[in-house]
Amino acid sequence: MARILAAAAALAIVAAAAVWVQTGPGTAADGTTAGTGVDMRTPMVNSRMHGAADAARAKDPSEIIVPKFSPGGAIGEIAFQNSCAACHGTNAAGSDSGPPLVHSLYRPGHHPDESVIRAVRNGVPAHHWRFGDMPVPGDVSDVDIALITQYMRELQRANGIQ
């Protein structure tokens, strides 16, 4: 009987672990991965190589300054909400599924517009954050990519990222 109970307990633990691996642990309110203490709002970069700003924790979404956008930036905001916000969050502040784009790592000097365009067209292997690879977001036209990039840059400038 004890063997059956032990086997049932082991099976329950394996099943729970499988569900956790498939769904992920979730992100706690403080930006850490629930149950692990891993801070999902801090990039994985060497501050000596990239600088302190690039290694800094991302702003809380409530701290993002949203400017009055140019006409192109306003259209880009709509395209962003339709194609990117599910992972990168409202106002590009990040989410449980993807990193914030309002962060020094994505300034034009580190990730120029061409890098953004290439990322949207081809996807990107994970390299700065713990969210995994960025998939190709679907059917996003070249015009939409340009407008999304314009929106992102205007949002970054409003938040002191040049």
N, C-alpha and C positions, 0 to 999 in steps of 0.2 A: 504494500500500500504506500509506503514511504517513497518507493521508487517511482510510482505512478504520479504522486504529488510533486516530486522533484522534477520529473519529466514535464509535467503540465506547467509548472512554474517556469522552467527553462524555455518552453515553447512560447509562453506568454511574453517573456522578456524579449525573445527573438522577434516576435510579431510586433511588439511595441517599437523596437529599434528599427524595424523595416519601415513602419509608418513614419517614424521620425525622420529617417533618411530621405524618404520620398517627399515628404511635405516640408521638411526643414523645421528648425526649432522655433521660427518666428522671431520677430524683432521686438524687444521690450521698448517701453516708452522712452527710455534714456538712450536708445540707439544701439544697445548691445544686443547680441543674439541671445535670446532668452535661454537661460540655463547654462550658458557657456562663458559669459563675461567678455566675449569677443566684441569689440567696438566696431560696428559696421559703418560708422560715420567718420572713421579715421582711415585714410589710405595706407597701403602697404608700400611706403617709399623710404628711401634712405635720406634723412634730412640733411646730411652733409653733402650729398650729391645733388639733391633737388632743391634744397633750401627749406627753411622753417615753414614758410607759407604753404608749400606743397605737401608738407607732412602734417599740417594742422588738421584738426577735426573740422568737418564741414559744419556750416551754420545750421542751426535749428531751422526747420521750414518756416516757423513763425517770424524769423529774423530776416528773411529774404525781402529786399526792397524791390517792389515792382514799379517800374517807371511808366510814363506815358510813352507808348511805343510809336515809332514812325509807322506810316501806312504798311510798309513791307514787314516790319517787325510784328505788327498786329495780325497780319495774315499768317506770318510764321508761327505766332502763338497758337492760332487755331490748328495749323498743320501739326505743331508739336503736340497739342492736346490729343489729336486724333491718332498720331503715329508713335509718340515717344513717351507720353506722360504715364502710361501704364507701368513702365519700369523706372523712368527718371523722375517721376513725381510731378505734382502741380508746381508750376514756376521753376521747374528743373531743380527742385530741392532734394531730389533723391527719394527712394522708397525702400520697402523691404526687398524689392527685386532688382534695383539698379542704383548706381551712384548719382550723387548730385553733380550737375554740370555747372552750377554756380560755385565753383571751387577753383583755386589758383592753378591746380593741375591742368585745367582746360583753358587757361589763358592763351591768347593767340601766339605768344612766343614759345609755348611748350607744345600745344596742339593747334597748329594753324588751321585755317578753314579747310585746306586740302585734306587734313587728317580727319576732320569731322565728316566731310563728304565721303571719304574712303570707308570710314567706320559704318556709315549708314548703308552704303552700297554693298559692302562685303562682310560686315560683322567684324568683331575684334576679339582676339583671345584675351582672357583675363590677365591683367598685368599690374594695375594699381589698386584694385579693390577686391573684396572677398565675395563678390556676387556671381562669379563664374563668367563664362564667355558671353559677349553681347551677340545675339543672333541678328541676322538681317531683319529689320522690322516689317518687311512686307513690301507692298507696292507703293513706294514713295518716289514721286517723279523728281527729276533733276531740279525743276523749278521749286518744288516743295522743299527739297534739301537746302537750296540756297536761302529760302525764306526762313526755314527753321534755324539755319546757322545765323542769319541776321538777328532773329529773335533772341537766340542764345547770347550773342555778343552784346546786344543792347541790355539784356538782363545782367550780364556779367559787369558791364561798365557801371550800371546803376549800383552795383554792390562792390565797387572799388577794384574790380579785376580788369586790368588793362593788358 
